[in-house]
Amino acid sequence: MTHVLYLVRHGIAHEASAATSDAERALTGEGKRRMKEAARALHTLEVAPALILTSPLRRARETAEILHEHGAPAAALKVFQPLDNAHSVEEIVAALPHRTPEIMLVGHQPSMGELASYLLTGSPGLVPLPFKKGAIAAISLHTVPPRSPGTLEWFLTPRQLRAIAP
């Protein structure tokens, strides 16, 4: 069975401030609008994960909720603690469900870039992908956890996603 992991960096969030903890930073209005466009683009690309796993941080949860509502309503949506940007990529991969063929992971930089590098090369530091806020990559694997390098199917910037959105 082939597995596809969709790696998503959260959308544009408010800057950190003394009044708001990093974990509670919310998406901006622009961030929400752009993620809705990204969700429509994913629908156009026929991306249909069975499961969306999100970091517990608010900006990632809000991104995952938008992707779920506007792009993949049939997917199950769950908070996934290893995506909190404090766990290693090995810990993230070890905790992934092994039998779900398509999973969307919503998280943060540098974790998303390092995770992509790990899935593609076996090393988190060899080719970390430069995820902009709202960027999405699709990586196919023969097994989860991977026993051989994955294949980068596509890597789309927010601007490219907006161009695809109907």
DSSP file (Angstrom, degrees, kcal/mol; ACC not computed):
  #  RESIDUE AA STRUCTURE BP1 BP2  ACC     N-H-->O    O-->H-N    N-H-->O    O-->H-N    TCO  KAPPA ALPHA  PHI   PSI    X-CA   Y-CA   Z-CA
    1    1 A M              0   0    0      0, 0.0     2,-0.4     0, 0.0   140,-0.0   0.000 360.0 360.0 360.0 133.9    0.0    0.0    0.0
    2    2 A T        -     0   0    0    141,-0.0     2,-0.4   138,-0.0   140,-0.2  -0.732 360.0-153.8 -88.6 139.0    1.3    3.5   -0.9
    3    3 A H  E     -A  141   0A   0    138,-3.1   138,-2.8    -2,-0.4     2,-0.5  -0.875   3.6-158.9-110.3 144.7    0.9    6.2    1.8
    4    4 A V  E     -Ab 140 102A   0     97,-3.2    99,-2.3    -2,-0.4     2,-0.5  -0.992   3.1-165.7-124.3 126.1    0.7    9.9    1.1
    5    5 A L  E     -Ab 139 103A   0    134,-2.9   134,-2.5    -2,-0.5     2,-0.7  -0.949   6.5-156.6-108.9 125.9    1.5   12.4    3.7
    6    6 A Y  E     -Ab 138 104A   0     97,-2.9    99,-3.3    -2,-0.5     2,-0.5  -0.909  10.4-158.0-100.8 115.1    0.4   16.0    3.1
    7    7 A L  E     -Ab 137 105A   0    130,-2.6   130,-2.4    -2,-0.7     2,-0.4  -0.841  12.9-176.3 -98.7 126.3    2.6   18.4    5.2
    8    8 A V  E     -Ab 136 106A   0     97,-2.9    99,-2.9    -2,-0.5     2,-0.4  -0.977  19.2-147.8-127.2 128.4    1.1   21.8    5.8
    9    9 A R  E     - b   0 107A   0    126,-2.1   125,-0.9    -2,-0.4    99,-0.2  -0.803  40.3-100.8 -89.0 139.9    2.6   24.8    7.6
   10   10 A H        -     0   0    0     97,-2.3   124,-0.9    -2,-0.4   125,-0.2  -0.019  42.0-100.2 -54.0 161.4   -0.1   26.8    9.4
   11   11 A G        -     0   0    0     48,-0.5   123,-0.2   122,-0.2     2,-0.2  -0.059  58.9 -54.4 -75.8-178.4   -1.4   30.0    7.9
   12   12 A I        -     0   0    0    121,-0.2    16,-2.3    19,-0.1     2,-0.3  -0.392  64.4-170.1 -63.0 127.1   -0.5   33.6    8.7
   13   13 A A  B     -F   27   0B   0     14,-0.3    14,-0.3    -2,-0.2     3,-0.1  -0.786  28.7 -89.3-119.1 161.4   -0.8   34.2   12.4
   14   14 A H        -     0   0    0     12,-2.7     3,-0.1    -2,-0.3    -1,-0.1  -0.332  53.8 -99.7 -61.9 149.7   -0.7   37.3   14.7
   15   15 A E        -     0   0    0      1,-0.1    11,-0.1    10,-0.0    -1,-0.1  -0.309  45.0 -90.7 -68.3 155.9    2.7   38.2   16.0
   16   16 A A        +     0   0    0     -3,-0.1     2,-0.3     9,-0.1    -1,-0.1  -0.371  52.9 176.2 -64.6 146.8    3.7   37.2   19.5
   17   17 A S  B >   -G   20   0C   0      3,-1.0     3,-0.5    -3,-0.1     8,-0.0  -0.937  46.5-104.6-146.3 168.9    2.9   39.7   22.2
   18   18 A A  T 3  S+     0   0    0     -2,-0.3     3,-0.1     1,-0.2    -1,-0.0   0.775 120.3  52.8 -65.5 -25.6    3.1   40.1   25.9
   19   19 A A  T 3  S+     0   0    0      1,-0.1     2,-0.4     2,-0.0    -1,-0.2   0.691 109.7  49.5 -84.3 -19.7   -0.7   39.6   26.1
   20   20 A T  B <  S-G   17   0C   0     -3,-0.5    -3,-1.0     3,-0.0    -1,-0.1  -0.976  77.5-132.5-128.1 129.6   -0.8   36.4   24.1
   21   21 A S    >   -     0   0    0     -2,-0.4     3,-1.0     1,-0.1     4,-0.3  -0.353  30.2-111.6 -71.2 158.8    1.3   33.2   24.6
   22   22 A D  G >  S+     0   0    0      1,-0.3     3,-1.3     2,-0.2    -1,-0.1   0.888 118.3  56.8 -57.5 -39.7    2.9   31.7   21.5
   23   23 A A  G 3  S+     0   0    0      1,-0.3    35,-2.7    34,-0.1    -1,-0.3   0.759 107.5  48.6 -65.2 -24.4    0.6   28.7   21.9
   24   24 A E  G <  S+     0   0    0     -3,-1.0     2,-0.3    33,-0.2    -1,-0.3   0.302  75.3 130.6-101.2   8.9   -2.5   30.9   21.7
   25   25 A R    <   -     0   0    0     -3,-1.3    34,-0.7    -4,-0.3     2,-0.2  -0.478  46.4-151.0 -64.8 126.7   -1.5   33.0   18.6
   26   26 A A        -     0   0    0     -2,-0.3   -12,-2.7    32,-0.1    33,-0.1  -0.530  20.0 -93.6 -97.0 162.3   -4.5   32.9   16.3
   27   27 A L  B     -F   13   0B   0    -14,-0.3   -14,-0.3    -2,-0.2    -1,-0.1  -0.451  41.6-122.0 -67.3 147.4   -4.7   33.2   12.5
   28   28 A T     >  -     0   0    0    -16,-2.3     4,-2.4    -2,-0.1     5,-0.2  -0.373  28.9-102.3 -79.0 169.5   -5.2   36.6   11.1
   29   29 A G  H  > S+     0   0    0      1,-0.2     4,-2.4     2,-0.2     5,-0.2   0.913 127.5  49.2 -57.8 -42.6   -8.2   37.4    8.9
   30   30 A E  H  > S+     0   0    0      1,-0.2     4,-2.6     2,-0.2     5,-0.2   0.889 108.5  53.5 -63.6 -40.0   -5.8   37.3    5.9
   31   31 A G  H  > S+     0   0    0    -19,-0.2     4,-1.9     2,-0.2    -2,-0.2   0.904 110.1  47.0 -61.5 -42.0   -4.5   33.9    7.2
   32   32 A K  H  X S+     0   0    0     -4,-2.4     4,-1.9     2,-0.2    -2,-0.2   0.921 112.2  49.9 -65.3 -44.5   -8.0   32.5    7.4
   33   33 A R  H  X S+     0   0    0     -4,-2.4     4,-1.8     1,-0.2    -2,-0.2   0.926 112.2  47.1 -61.2 -45.5   -8.9   33.8    3.9
   34   34 A R  H  X S+     0   0    0     -4,-2.6     4,-2.3     1,-0.2    -1,-0.2   0.866 109.8  52.7 -66.9 -35.8   -5.8   32.3    2.3
   35   35 A M  H  X S+     0   0    0     -4,-1.9     4,-2.4     2,-0.2    -1,-0.2   0.857 106.0  54.4 -69.7 -32.5   -6.2   29.0    4.0
   36   36 A K  H  X S+     0   0    0     -4,-1.9     4,-2.1     2,-0.2    -1,-0.2   0.908 109.3  48.3 -63.5 -40.3   -9.8   28.8    2.7
   37   37 A E  H  X S+     0   0    0     -4,-1.8     4,-2.2     2,-0.2    -2,-0.2   0.908 110.5  51.1 -64.0 -41.6   -8.3   29.3   -0.8
   38   38 A A  H  X S+     0   0    0     -4,-2.3     4,-2.4     1,-0.2    -2,-0.2   0.899 108.2  52.5 -61.8 -40.3   -5.7   26.6   -0.2
   39   39 A A  H  X S+     0   0    0     -4,-2.4     4,-2.0     1,-0.2    -1,-0.2   0.904 108.8  49.4 -63.0 -41.2   -8.5   24.3    0.9
   40   40 A R  H  X S+     0   0    0     -4,-2.1     4,-2.2     1,-0.2    -1,-0.2   0.886 109.7  52.4 -64.8 -37.2  -10.4   24.9   -2.3
   41   41 A A  H  X S+     0   0    0     -4,-2.2     4,-2.2     2,-0.2    -2,-0.2   0.910 107.9  50.8 -63.7 -41.8   -7.2   24.3   -4.3
   42   42 A L  H  <>S+     0   0    0     -4,-2.4     5,-2.8     1,-0.2     4,-0.2   0.886 108.5  52.2 -63.4 -37.8   -6.7   20.9   -2.5
   43   43 A H  H ><5S+     0   0    0     -4,-2.0     3,-1.3     1,-0.2    -1,-0.2   0.924 108.9  50.2 -62.1 -43.8  -10.3   20.0   -3.4
   44   44 A T  H 3<5S+     0   0    0     -4,-2.2    -2,-0.2     1,-0.3    -1,-0.2   0.873 109.6  51.1 -60.8 -37.8   -9.5   20.9   -7.0
   45   45 A L  T 3<5S-     0   0    0     -4,-2.2    -1,-0.3    -5,-0.1    -2,-0.2   0.445 115.6-120.2 -79.1   0.4   -6.4   18.6   -6.8
   46   46 A E  T < 5 +     0   0    0     -3,-1.3     2,-0.6     1,-0.2    -3,-0.2   0.830  50.8 167.2  61.8  35.8   -8.7   15.8   -5.4
   47   47 A V      < +     0   0    0     -5,-2.8    -1,-0.2    -6,-0.1    -2,-0.1  -0.722   2.9 168.6 -78.7 121.8   -6.7   15.7   -2.2
   48   48 A A        -     0   0    0     -2,-0.6    54,-0.1    -3,-0.1    24,-0.1  -0.578  10.3-173.5-139.5  72.9   -8.8   13.6    0.2
   49   49 A P        -     0   0    0      0, 0.0    54,-0.2     0, 0.0     3,-0.1  -0.352  22.3-145.3 -66.7 148.9   -7.0   12.5    3.3
   50   50 A A  S    S+     0   0    0     52,-1.9    26,-2.4     1,-0.2     2,-0.4   0.696  85.7  30.5 -80.9 -20.3   -8.8   10.2    5.7
   51   51 A L  E     -dc  76 103A   0     51,-1.1    53,-2.7    24,-0.3     2,-0.5  -1.000  60.6-160.8-145.2 136.0   -7.2   11.9    8.7
   52   52 A I  E     -dc  77 104A   0     24,-3.2    26,-2.8    -2,-0.4     2,-0.5  -0.983  13.7-168.2-116.6 120.2   -6.0   15.4    9.5
   53   53 A L  E     -dc  78 105A   0     51,-3.3    53,-2.7    -2,-0.5     2,-0.4  -0.924  10.3-170.3-108.6 131.6   -3.5   15.6   12.4
   54   54 A T  E     -dc  79 106A   0     24,-2.4    26,-3.7    -2,-0.5    29,-0.2  -0.918  27.3-108.9-126.4 147.9   -2.8   19.0   13.9
   55   55 A S        -     0   0    0     51,-2.2    26,-0.2    -2,-0.4     9,-0.1  -0.323  34.4-121.0 -57.5 151.1   -0.4   20.5   16.3
   56   56 A P  S    S+     0   0    0      0, 0.0    -1,-0.1     0, 0.0     2,-0.1   0.621  81.0 110.0 -74.9 -10.6   -2.1   21.6   19.5
   57   57 A L  S >> S-     0   0    0      1,-0.1     4,-2.4    26,-0.1     3,-0.9  -0.435  79.1-120.6 -69.0 140.4   -1.0   25.2   19.0
   58   58 A R  H 3> S+     0   0    0    -35,-2.7     4,-2.9     1,-0.3     5,-0.2   0.838 107.8  53.6 -53.1 -46.0   -4.0   27.5   18.2
   59   59 A R  H 3> S+     0   0    0    -34,-0.7     4,-1.6     1,-0.2   -48,-0.5   0.853 113.0  44.8 -62.7 -34.4   -2.8   28.7   14.7
   60   60 A A  H <> S+     0   0    0     -3,-0.9     4,-2.8     2,-0.2    -1,-0.2   0.904 112.4  51.1 -74.2 -42.3   -2.2   25.1   13.5
   61   61 A R  H  X S+     0   0    0     -4,-2.4     4,-2.5     1,-0.2    -2,-0.2   0.928 110.9  48.7 -59.9 -44.3   -5.6   24.0   14.9
   62   62 A E  H  X S+     0   0    0     -4,-2.9     4,-2.0     2,-0.2    -1,-0.2   0.899 111.6  50.0 -63.4 -39.6   -7.4   26.8   13.2
   63   63 A T  H  X S+     0   0    0     -4,-1.6     4,-2.5    -5,-0.2    -2,-0.2   0.938 111.5  48.2 -61.7 -46.9   -5.6   26.0    9.9
   64   64 A A  H  X S+     0   0    0     -4,-2.8     4,-2.5     1,-0.2    -2,-0.2   0.887 109.2  53.2 -62.8 -39.7   -6.5   22.3   10.2
   65   65 A E  H  X S+     0   0    0     -4,-2.5     4,-2.8     2,-0.2    -1,-0.2   0.897 110.3  47.5 -63.3 -39.8  -10.2   23.2   11.0
   66   66 A I  H  X S+     0   0    0     -4,-2.0     4,-2.8     2,-0.2     5,-0.3   0.931 112.7  48.1 -66.4 -44.8  -10.3   25.4    7.8
   67   67 A L  H  X>S+     0   0    0     -4,-2.5     5,-1.8     1,-0.2     4,-1.5   0.885 114.6  47.6 -62.3 -37.9   -8.7   22.7    5.7
   68   68 A H  H  <5S+     0   0    0     -4,-2.5     4,-0.4     3,-0.2    -2,-0.2   0.957 116.7  41.2 -65.9 -51.6  -11.2   20.2    7.2
   69   69 A E  H  <5S+     0   0    0     -4,-2.8    -2,-0.2     1,-0.2    -3,-0.2   0.895 128.1  28.1 -66.4 -42.5  -14.3   22.3    6.7
   70   70 A H  H  <5S+     0   0    0     -4,-2.8    -1,-0.2    -5,-0.2    -3,-0.2   0.556 135.5  19.4-102.0  -8.8  -13.5   23.7    3.2
   71   71 A G  T  <5S+     0   0    0     -4,-1.5    -3,-0.2    -5,-0.3    -2,-0.1   0.676 130.2  20.5-130.1 -34.0  -11.3   21.0    1.6
   72   72 A A    > < +     0   0    0     -5,-1.8     3,-1.5    -4,-0.4    -2,-0.1  -0.457  58.0 158.6-141.8  64.5  -11.7   17.6    3.3
   73   73 A P  T 3  S+     0   0    0      0, 0.0    -1,-0.1     0, 0.0    -5,-0.1   0.723  75.1  59.5 -65.7 -20.6  -14.9   17.4    5.3
   74   74 A A  T 3  S+     0   0    0     -3,-0.1     2,-0.1   -25,-0.1    -5,-0.1   0.641  86.8  99.6 -81.3 -12.9  -14.9   13.6    5.3
   75   75 A A  S <  S-     0   0    0     -3,-1.5     2,-0.3    -7,-0.2   -24,-0.3  -0.385  78.0-118.3 -73.4 148.7  -11.6   13.4    7.1
   76   76 A A  E     -d   51   0A   0    -26,-2.4   -24,-3.2    -2,-0.1     2,-0.5  -0.662  27.9-147.3 -78.7 144.4  -11.3   12.8   10.8
   77   77 A L  E     +d   52   0A   0     -2,-0.3     2,-0.3   -26,-0.2   -24,-0.2  -0.971  24.3 166.8-121.2 123.0   -9.6   15.7   12.6
   78   78 A K  E     -d   53   0A   0    -26,-2.8   -24,-2.4    -2,-0.5     2,-0.3  -0.989  38.2-117.5-138.6 144.3   -7.4   15.1   15.7
   79   79 A V  E     -d   54   0A   0     -2,-0.3     2,-0.5   -26,-0.2   -24,-0.2  -0.643  29.4-162.5 -74.8 135.6   -4.9   17.0   17.8
   80   80 A F    >   -     0   0    0    -26,-3.7     3,-2.3    -2,-0.3     4,-0.1  -0.903   8.1-158.1-128.8  98.9   -1.5   15.3   17.5
   81   81 A Q  G >  S+     0   0    0     -2,-0.5     3,-1.9     1,-0.3    -1,-0.1   0.789  85.4  67.7 -52.0 -38.7    0.9   16.3   20.3
   82   82 A P  G 3  S+     0   0    0      0, 0.0     5,-0.5     0, 0.0     3,-0.4   0.687  90.8  65.4 -60.3 -14.6    4.1   15.4   18.4
   83   83 A L  G <   +     0   0    0     -3,-2.3    25,-0.3     1,-0.2   -28,-0.2   0.295  68.5 104.9 -87.3  12.0    3.5   18.2   15.9
   84   84 A D  S <  S-     0   0    0     -3,-1.9    -1,-0.2     1,-0.1    -3,-0.1   0.380  96.4-111.5 -76.6   6.5    3.9   20.9   18.6
   85   85 A N  S    S+     0   0    0     -3,-0.4    -1,-0.1    23,-0.1    -2,-0.1   0.563 104.8  86.8  75.1  10.5    7.4   21.8   17.3
   86   86 A A  S    S+     0   0    0     -4,-0.1     2,-0.3     2,-0.1    -3,-0.1   0.421  73.3  78.7-114.5  -3.6    9.0   20.4   20.4
   87   87 A H  S    S-     0   0    0     -5,-0.5    -2,-0.1    -6,-0.1     2,-0.1  -0.743  82.0-110.7-106.0 154.0    9.3   16.8   19.2
   88   88 A S     >  -     0   0    0     -2,-0.3     4,-2.1     1,-0.1     5,-0.1  -0.352  28.6-113.2 -75.4 161.2   11.9   15.3   16.9
   89   89 A V  H  > S+     0   0    0      1,-0.2     4,-2.7     2,-0.2     5,-0.2   0.853 119.2  57.7 -64.0 -32.5   10.9   14.1   13.4
   90   90 A E  H  > S+     0   0    0      1,-0.2     4,-2.3     2,-0.2    -1,-0.2   0.894 106.6  48.3 -63.7 -38.6   11.6   10.5   14.5
   91   91 A E  H  > S+     0   0    0      2,-0.2     4,-1.4     1,-0.2    -2,-0.2   0.891 111.3  50.6 -67.5 -39.5    9.1   10.9   17.3
   92   92 A I  H  X S+     0   0    0     -4,-2.1     4,-0.6     2,-0.2     3,-0.4   0.961 113.7  43.9 -60.7 -51.4    6.5   12.4   14.9
   93   93 A V  H >< S+     0   0    0     -4,-2.7     3,-1.1     1,-0.2    -2,-0.2   0.891 110.5  54.9 -64.1 -40.6    7.0    9.5   12.4
   94   94 A A  H 3< S+     0   0    0     -4,-2.3    -1,-0.2     1,-0.2    -2,-0.2   0.812 108.9  49.2 -63.0 -29.6    7.0    6.8   15.1
   95   95 A A  H 3< S+     0   0    0     -4,-1.4    -1,-0.2    -3,-0.4    -2,-0.2   0.524  86.7 111.0 -89.1  -5.9    3.6    8.1   16.4
   96   96 A L  S << S-     0   0    0     -3,-1.1     2,-0.2    -4,-0.6    48,-0.0  -0.369  80.4-102.4 -68.4 146.0    1.9    8.2   13.0
   97   97 A P        -     0   0    0      0, 0.0     3,-0.2     0, 0.0    -1,-0.1  -0.486  28.6-153.2 -64.0 137.5   -0.9    5.7   12.3
   98   98 A H  S    S+     0   0    0      1,-0.2    46,-0.3    -2,-0.2    -2,-0.1   0.630  84.9  49.9 -91.1 -14.9    0.5    2.9   10.1
   99   99 A R  S    S+     0   0    0    -96,-0.0    -1,-0.2     2,-0.0     0, 0.0   0.429  81.2  98.6-107.5   0.3   -2.6    1.8    8.3
  100  100 A T        -     0   0    0     -3,-0.2     3,-0.1     1,-0.1   -49,-0.0  -0.804  57.2-158.7 -92.7 118.1   -4.0    5.1    7.1
  101  101 A P  S    S+     0   0    0      0, 0.0   -97,-3.2     0, 0.0     2,-0.4   0.817  77.0  32.7 -71.0 -31.2   -3.1    5.6    3.4
  102  102 A E  E     +b    4   0A   0    -99,-0.2   -52,-1.9   -54,-0.1   -51,-1.1  -0.966  68.5 169.7-132.3 119.6   -3.5    9.5    3.3
  103  103 A I  E     -bc   5  51A   0    -99,-2.3   -97,-2.9    -2,-0.4     2,-0.5  -0.983  21.6-150.0-129.4 136.2   -2.8   11.7    6.2
  104  104 A M  E     -bc   6  52A   0    -53,-2.7   -51,-3.3    -2,-0.4     2,-0.5  -0.921  12.6-162.0-103.9 130.2   -2.5   15.5    6.4
  105  105 A L  E     -bc   7  53A   0    -99,-3.3   -97,-2.9    -2,-0.5     2,-0.6  -0.961   1.2-164.3-114.2 122.6   -0.2   16.9    9.1
  106  106 A V  E     +bc   8  54A   0    -53,-2.7   -51,-2.2    -2,-0.5   -97,-0.2  -0.929  34.9 116.5-112.0 117.8   -0.6   20.5   10.1
  107  107 A G  E     -b    9   0A   0    -99,-2.9   -97,-2.3    -2,-0.6     2,-0.2  -0.517  49.8 -75.2-151.3-144.1    2.3   22.0   12.0
  108  108 A H     >  -     0   0    0    -25,-0.3     4,-3.0   -99,-0.2     5,-0.2  -0.760  45.8 -67.7-132.1 165.1    5.1   24.6   12.1
  109  109 A Q  T  4 S+     0   0    0      1,-0.3   -99,-0.0    -2,-0.2    24,-0.0  -0.809 109.4  24.7 -91.1 144.3    8.6   25.4   10.8
  110  110 A P  T  > S+     0   0    0      0, 0.0     4,-2.6     0, 0.0    -1,-0.3  -0.998 121.1  58.1 -87.9  -1.3   11.2   24.2   11.2
  111  111 A S  H  > S+     0   0    0      1,-0.2     4,-2.8     2,-0.2    -2,-0.2   0.882 105.1  50.2 -57.2 -43.2    9.5   20.8   12.0
  112  112 A M  H  X S+     0   0    0     -4,-3.0     4,-2.4     2,-0.2    -1,-0.2   0.929 113.5  45.6 -63.7 -44.4    7.6   20.6    8.6
  113  113 A G  H  > S+     0   0    0      2,-0.2     4,-2.1     1,-0.2    16,-1.3   0.907 115.6  46.4 -63.9 -42.2   10.8   21.3    6.6
  114  114 A E  H  X S+     0   0    0     -4,-2.6     4,-2.5    14,-0.2    -2,-0.2   0.874 111.1  52.5 -68.4 -37.6   12.8   18.8    8.7
  115  115 A L  H  X S+     0   0    0     -4,-2.8     4,-2.6    -5,-0.3     5,-0.2   0.918 108.6  50.5 -63.6 -43.3   10.1   16.2    8.5
  116  116 A A  H  X S+     0   0    0     -4,-2.4     4,-1.9     1,-0.2    -2,-0.2   0.936 111.2  48.6 -59.3 -46.4   10.0   16.5    4.7
  117  117 A S  H  X>S+     0   0    0     -4,-2.1     4,-2.8     7,-0.2     6,-0.7   0.917 111.6  50.0 -59.4 -44.3   13.8   16.1    4.5
  118  118 A Y  H  X5S+     0   0    0     -4,-2.5     4,-1.8     4,-0.2    -1,-0.2   0.914 111.6  47.3 -61.5 -44.3   13.6   13.0    6.8
  119  119 A L  H  <5S+     0   0    0     -4,-2.6    31,-2.8     1,-0.2    -1,-0.2   0.824 119.8  40.0 -67.8 -30.6   10.9   11.4    4.7
  120  120 A L  H  <5S+     0   0    0     -4,-1.9    -2,-0.2    29,-0.2    -1,-0.2   0.777 136.4  10.1 -89.1 -29.3   12.8   12.1    1.5
  121  121 A T  H  <5S-     0   0    0     -4,-2.8    -3,-0.2    -5,-0.2    -2,-0.2   0.571  93.2-111.7-128.3 -15.0   16.3   11.4    2.6
  122  122 A G  S  <<S+     0   0    0     -4,-1.8    -4,-0.2    -5,-0.6    -3,-0.1   0.401  93.0  89.1  90.1  -2.3   16.4    9.7    6.0
  123  123 A S    >>  -     0   0    0     -6,-0.7     3,-0.6     1,-0.1     4,-0.5  -0.995  65.6-150.9-131.3 129.1   18.0   12.9    7.5
  124  124 A P  T 34 S+     0   0    0      0, 0.0    -7,-0.2     0, 0.0    -6,-0.2   0.718  98.6  43.7 -70.0 -18.3   16.1   15.9    8.9
  125  125 A G  T 34 S+     0   0    0     -8,-0.1   -11,-0.0     2,-0.1   -12,-0.0   0.494  90.7  82.1-105.4  -3.4   18.9   18.2    8.0
  126  126 A L  T <4 S-     0   0    0     -3,-0.6    -1,-0.1     1,-0.2   -12,-0.1   0.955 115.8  -5.1 -71.1 -50.5   19.9   17.1    4.5
  127  127 A V  S  < S-     0   0    0     -4,-0.5     2,-0.2   -13,-0.1    -1,-0.2  -0.442  73.6-174.5-141.8  64.4   17.3   19.0    2.5
  128  128 A P        -     0   0    0      0, 0.0   -14,-0.2     0, 0.0   -15,-0.1  -0.451  28.2-125.0 -64.3 127.0   14.8   20.7    4.8
  129  129 A L        -     0   0    0    -16,-1.3     2,-1.6    -2,-0.2   -13,-0.1  -0.491  14.9-122.6 -75.3 141.4   12.0   22.2    2.6
  130  130 A P        -     0   0    0      0, 0.0     2,-0.5     0, 0.0    -1,-0.1  -0.577  32.4-166.5 -86.5  79.2   11.4   26.0    3.1
  131  131 A F        -     0   0    0     -2,-1.6     2,-0.1   -21,-0.1   -18,-0.1  -0.527   3.8-156.6 -70.0 116.9    7.7   26.0    4.0
  132  132 A K    >   -     0   0    0     -2,-0.5     3,-2.3     1,-0.1     2,-0.3  -0.468  46.6 -72.4 -78.2 164.9    6.2   29.4    3.8
  133  133 A K  T 3  S+     0   0    0      1,-0.3  -122,-0.2    -2,-0.1  -121,-0.2  -0.461 126.2  14.9 -62.5 120.7    3.1   30.0    6.0
  134  134 A G  T 3  S+     0   0    0   -124,-0.9    -1,-0.3  -125,-0.9  -123,-0.1   0.417  92.4 140.4  94.0  -0.4    0.3   28.0    4.2
  135  135 A A    <   -     0   0    0     -3,-2.3  -126,-2.1  -125,-0.2     2,-0.4  -0.411  33.7-159.2 -74.3 154.0    2.6   25.9    2.0
  136  136 A I  E     -AE   8 156A   0     20,-2.2    20,-3.0  -128,-0.2     2,-0.4  -0.999   9.0-169.4-139.5 135.6    1.8   22.3    1.4
  137  137 A A  E     -AE   7 155A   0   -130,-2.4  -130,-2.6    -2,-0.4     2,-0.5  -0.946  11.0-150.2-121.9 146.1    3.9   19.3    0.3
  138  138 A A  E     -AE   6 154A   0     16,-2.9    15,-2.6    -2,-0.4    16,-1.3  -0.977  17.6-179.2-115.6 123.3    2.7   15.8   -0.8
  139  139 A I  E     -AE   5 152A   0   -134,-2.5  -134,-2.9    -2,-0.5     2,-0.3  -0.985  13.0-151.4-125.0 125.6    5.2   13.0   -0.1
  140  140 A S  E     -AE   4 151A   0     11,-2.6    11,-2.4    -2,-0.5     2,-0.3  -0.764  15.6-176.8 -98.7 145.0    4.4    9.4   -1.0
  141  141 A L  E     -A    3   0A   0   -138,-2.8  -138,-3.1    -2,-0.3     3,-0.1  -0.954  31.8-141.4-136.1 151.2    5.9    6.5    0.9
  142  142 A H  S    S+     0   0    0     -2,-0.3     2,-0.3     1,-0.2    -1,-0.1   0.830  90.6  11.0 -79.8 -33.1    5.9    2.7    0.6
  143  143 A T  S    S-     0   0    0      5,-0.2    -1,-0.2  -140,-0.1     5,-0.2  -0.979  78.4-109.6-142.7 154.4    5.7    2.3    4.4
  144  144 A V  S    S+     0   0    0     -2,-0.3   -50,-0.0   -46,-0.3    -3,-0.0  -0.987 113.6  36.0-124.4 118.6    5.1    4.3    7.5
  145  145 A P  S    S-     0   0    0      0, 0.0    -1,-0.1     0, 0.0     2,-0.1   0.569 115.2-117.2 -68.3 156.7    7.5    4.6    9.1
  146  146 A P        -     0   0    0      0, 0.0    -2,-0.1     0, 0.0     4,-0.1  -0.392  32.2-178.7 -71.2 139.1    9.6    4.8    5.9
  147  147 A R  S    S+     0   0    0      1,-0.2    -3,-0.1    -2,-0.1    -6,-0.0   0.446  78.3  26.4-107.2  -7.9   12.2    2.1    5.2
  148  148 A S  S    S-     0   0    0     -5,-0.2    -6,-0.2   -29,-0.1    -5,-0.2  -0.948 105.2 -70.3-145.9 163.3   13.3    3.8    2.0
  149  149 A P        -     0   0    0      0, 0.0   -29,-0.2     0, 0.0    -7,-0.1  -0.239  48.9-131.5 -59.1 142.4   13.2    7.3    0.7
  150  150 A G        -     0   0    0    -31,-2.8     2,-0.5   -32,-0.1    -9,-0.2  -0.227  18.1-113.2 -81.2 178.5    9.9    8.8   -0.1
  151  151 A T  E     -E  140   0A   0    -11,-2.4   -11,-2.6    -2,-0.1     2,-0.9  -0.972  15.1-132.3-119.6 128.1    8.9   10.7   -3.3
  152  152 A L  E     +E  139   0A   0     -2,-0.5   -13,-0.2   -13,-0.2     3,-0.1  -0.706  25.4 179.9 -77.3 108.8    8.1   14.4   -3.4
  153  153 A E  E     -     0   0A   0    -15,-2.6     2,-0.3    -2,-0.9    -1,-0.2   0.903  64.5 -25.2 -77.9 -43.5    4.9   14.4   -5.5
  154  154 A W  E     -E  138   0A   0    -16,-1.3   -16,-2.9    -3,-0.1     2,-0.4  -0.968  46.4-157.1-164.9 158.1    4.5   18.2   -5.3
  155  155 A F  E     -E  137   0A   0     -2,-0.3     2,-0.4   -18,-0.2   -18,-0.2  -0.914  21.7-170.0-142.5 110.1    5.4   21.2   -3.1
  156  156 A L  E     -E  136   0A   0    -20,-3.0   -20,-2.2    -2,-0.4    -2,-0.0  -0.872  13.3-142.7-113.9 133.9    3.1   24.2   -3.5
  157  157 A T     >  -     0   0    0     -2,-0.4     4,-2.3   -22,-0.2     5,-0.2  -0.381  35.6-103.4 -78.9 165.4    3.6   27.7   -2.2
  158  158 A P  H  > S+     0   0    0      0, 0.0     4,-2.3     0, 0.0     5,-0.2   0.889 123.2  53.5 -57.1 -39.7    0.6   29.7   -0.9
  159  159 A R  H  > S+     0   0    0      2,-0.2     4,-1.8     1,-0.2     5,-0.1   0.914 108.8  48.3 -63.7 -42.8    0.6   31.8   -4.2
  160  160 A Q  H  > S+     0   0    0      1,-0.2     4,-1.3     2,-0.2    -1,-0.2   0.898 110.6  51.7 -64.0 -40.1    0.5   28.6   -6.3
  161  161 A L  H  X S+     0   0    0     -4,-2.3     4,-1.9     1,-0.2     3,-0.3   0.907 108.1  51.4 -62.7 -41.3   -2.4   27.3   -4.2
  162  162 A R  H  < S+     0   0    0     -4,-2.3    -1,-0.2     1,-0.2    -2,-0.2   0.867 107.0  54.1 -63.7 -34.9   -4.3   30.5   -4.7
  163  163 A A  H  < S+     0   0    0     -4,-1.8    -1,-0.2     1,-0.2    -2,-0.2   0.801 111.0  46.0 -68.7 -28.2   -3.8   30.2   -8.5
  164  164 A I  H  < S+     0   0    0     -4,-1.3    -2,-0.2    -3,-0.3    -1,-0.2   0.797  89.8 102.3 -81.2 -31.8   -5.3   26.7   -8.4
  165  165 A A     <        0   0    0     -4,-1.9  -124,-0.1     1,-0.2  -127,-0.1  -0.251 360.0 360.0 -60.0 136.4   -8.3   27.6   -6.3
  166  166 A P              0   0    0      0, 0.0    -1,-0.2     0, 0.0    -4,-0.1   0.489 360.0 360.0 -70.8 360.0  -11.5   28.0   -8.2
